[in-house]
């Protein structure tokens, strides 16, 4: 039912509304490429910015790592987004949680921090795998959270843009992402 509703909305947009528009704006070349050729000609890409959180000092970075119980020798892999693996399987959170439980045995100095929207059950699943769950992090702490990471990590298999990659880059944190969707445009 959900797929049928999505196809209906897509058809209405592309056949009724978009052809009448003076112009179309997308957030990535990838999204633009999904439009019919006739509409692509009138489409402009404007990328989202990533400076949503103030840049933080090394002191704030260290304070966040200490608060999370992460040592100086630990490598922090950060994921920000929806945490439930069943509701949005394309986000790859189940893959990250799986990897986390393997890292616990093979590379105990790798710490996966998963922050975002989720339930207590999602947090328990992450914790049981050896990760650090953070539910609904306040906006004023997000800059420190990104800066506390050594690498931003996503296993999403579909993204029209993937804003957390750009937010991490704003804090000077490199990213790892699958070569799908808009990721090749966002991660160099």
C-alpha positions as CSV (number, residue, x, y, z in Angstrom):
1,X,0.0,0.0,0.0
2,X,2.8,2.4,0.9
3,X,4.6,1.7,-2.4
4,X,1.4,2.3,-4.4
5,X,0.8,5.6,-2.6
6,X,4.4,6.7,-3.3
7,X,4.0,5.8,-7.0
8,X,0.8,7.8,-7.2
9,X,2.4,10.8,-5.6
10,X,5.4,10.6,-7.9
11,X,3.2,10.3,-11.0
12,X,1.0,13.3,-10.0
13,X,4.1,15.4,-9.2
14,X,5.9,14.5,-12.5
15,X,2.9,14.7,-14.8
16,X,0.7,17.4,-13.3
17,X,2.6,19.8,-11.0
18,X,6.3,19.8,-12.1
19,X,5.6,20.4,-15.9
20,X,3.7,23.6,-14.9
21,X,6.5,24.9,-12.6
22,X,8.8,27.7,-13.7
23,X,11.7,25.7,-12.4
24,X,12.5,22.7,-10.2
25,X,15.1,22.6,-7.4
26,X,16.6,19.3,-6.1
27,X,19.2,18.7,-3.3
28,X,21.5,16.5,-5.5
29,X,22.3,15.5,-9.0
30,X,21.2,12.0,-8.0
31,X,17.6,13.2,-7.2
32,X,17.7,15.2,-10.5
33,X,18.7,12.1,-12.4
34,X,15.5,10.3,-11.1
35,X,13.3,12.9,-12.9
36,X,12.1,12.4,-16.5
37,X,14.6,13.9,-19.0
38,X,12.1,16.6,-20.0
39,X,12.0,17.8,-16.3
40,X,15.8,17.4,-15.8
41,X,16.4,20.2,-18.3
42,X,14.6,22.7,-16.0
43,X,16.0,21.4,-12.8
44,X,18.7,23.2,-10.7
45,X,20.7,21.5,-7.9
46,X,21.2,23.4,-4.7
47,X,23.1,21.5,-2.1
48,X,22.1,21.7,1.6
49,X,24.5,23.5,3.9
50,X,26.1,21.7,6.8
51,X,27.0,24.6,9.2
52,X,24.0,23.9,11.5
53,X,26.0,23.5,14.6
54,X,28.8,25.8,15.8
55,X,32.4,24.5,15.3
56,X,33.7,23.3,18.7
57,X,37.1,23.4,20.4
58,X,39.2,20.4,21.3
59,X,38.2,21.0,24.9
60,X,34.5,20.5,24.0
61,X,35.4,17.5,21.9
62,X,37.3,15.9,24.8
63,X,34.5,16.7,27.3
64,X,31.9,14.9,25.0
65,X,34.2,11.9,24.7
66,X,34.6,11.8,28.5
67,X,30.9,12.1,29.0
68,X,30.4,9.1,26.6
69,X,33.0,7.0,28.5
70,X,35.3,7.0,25.6
71,X,39.1,6.8,26.2
72,X,41.9,8.5,24.3
73,X,42.9,5.3,22.6
74,X,39.4,4.6,21.3
75,X,38.3,5.2,17.8
76,X,34.8,6.7,17.7
77,X,32.6,5.8,14.7
78,X,29.5,8.0,14.7
79,X,26.2,7.5,13.0
80,X,23.4,10.1,13.3
81,X,19.9,9.3,12.0
82,X,16.9,7.1,12.6
83,X,17.9,4.2,14.8
84,X,15.2,1.6,14.1
85,X,16.4,-1.1,11.7
86,X,12.9,-2.5,11.0
87,X,11.1,0.8,10.2
88,X,13.7,2.0,7.6
89,X,15.8,-1.0,6.6
90,X,17.5,1.0,3.8
91,X,19.3,3.1,6.4
92,X,21.5,0.2,7.2
93,X,21.4,0.5,11.0
94,X,21.1,-3.3,11.4
95,X,24.4,-3.6,9.4
96,X,26.1,-1.1,11.7
97,X,24.8,-2.9,14.8
98,X,26.0,-6.2,13.4
99,X,29.5,-4.7,12.7
100,X,29.6,-3.2,16.2
101,X,29.1,-6.6,17.8
102,X,32.0,-8.0,15.7
103,X,34.2,-5.0,16.6
104,X,33.6,-5.7,20.2
105,X,35.5,-9.0,19.8
106,X,38.0,-8.2,17.0
107,X,38.8,-4.5,17.7
108,X,37.6,-3.5,21.1
109,X,39.1,0.0,20.7
110,X,36.4,0.8,18.1
111,X,33.4,2.4,19.7
112,X,30.2,2.9,17.7
113,X,28.1,5.8,18.8
114,X,24.6,5.8,17.3
115,X,22.6,9.0,17.9
116,X,19.1,9.9,16.7
117,X,15.4,9.1,16.9
118,X,14.6,5.8,18.3
119,X,13.0,3.9,21.1
120,X,14.3,2.4,24.3
121,X,14.3,-1.0,22.5
122,X,16.5,0.5,19.8
123,X,18.9,1.8,22.5
124,X,18.9,-1.6,24.2
125,X,19.8,-3.3,20.8
126,X,22.7,-0.9,20.3
127,X,23.9,-1.3,23.8
128,X,23.7,-5.1,23.7
129,X,25.9,-5.0,20.6
130,X,28.5,-3.0,22.5
131,X,27.6,0.4,21.0
132,X,26.7,3.7,22.7
133,X,23.1,4.8,22.0
134,X,22.1,8.4,22.3
135,X,18.4,9.2,21.9
136,X,17.2,12.7,20.8
137,X,20.5,14.5,21.5
138,X,19.8,18.2,22.2
139,X,20.7,20.6,19.3
140,X,23.2,22.5,21.4
141,X,25.2,19.2,21.9
142,X,25.3,18.1,18.3
143,X,28.4,20.1,17.3
144,X,30.4,18.4,20.2
145,X,29.0,15.0,19.3
146,X,30.2,15.3,15.7
147,X,33.5,16.7,16.8
148,X,34.0,13.8,19.3
149,X,34.0,11.3,16.4
150,X,37.1,10.1,14.6
151,X,35.0,9.0,11.6
152,X,31.4,9.5,10.6
153,X,29.9,6.2,9.3
154,X,26.7,5.3,7.4
155,X,25.5,2.1,5.8
156,X,22.5,3.7,4.1
157,X,21.7,2.1,0.8
158,X,19.6,5.1,-0.5
159,X,20.0,8.8,0.1
160,X,18.9,11.8,-1.8
161,X,21.6,13.9,0.0
162,X,22.5,12.6,3.6
163,X,22.9,15.7,5.6
164,X,24.8,14.2,8.5
165,X,27.8,13.6,6.2
166,X,28.0,17.3,5.5
167,X,27.4,18.2,9.2
168,X,30.3,15.9,10.1
169,X,32.6,17.5,7.5
170,X,31.8,20.9,9.0
171,X,33.3,19.7,12.2
172,X,36.4,18.3,10.4
173,X,35.3,14.7,10.7
174,X,35.9,12.4,7.7
175,X,33.2,10.1,6.5
176,X,32.7,6.6,5.2
177,X,29.6,5.8,3.1
178,X,28.4,3.4,0.5
179,X,28.8,4.5,-3.1
180,X,25.1,4.8,-3.7
181,X,22.5,7.6,-4.2
182,X,24.0,11.1,-3.6
183,X,26.9,9.8,-1.4
184,X,29.5,10.2,-4.3
185,X,28.5,13.9,-4.6
186,X,28.7,14.5,-0.8
187,X,31.7,12.5,0.1
188,X,34.9,13.1,-1.8
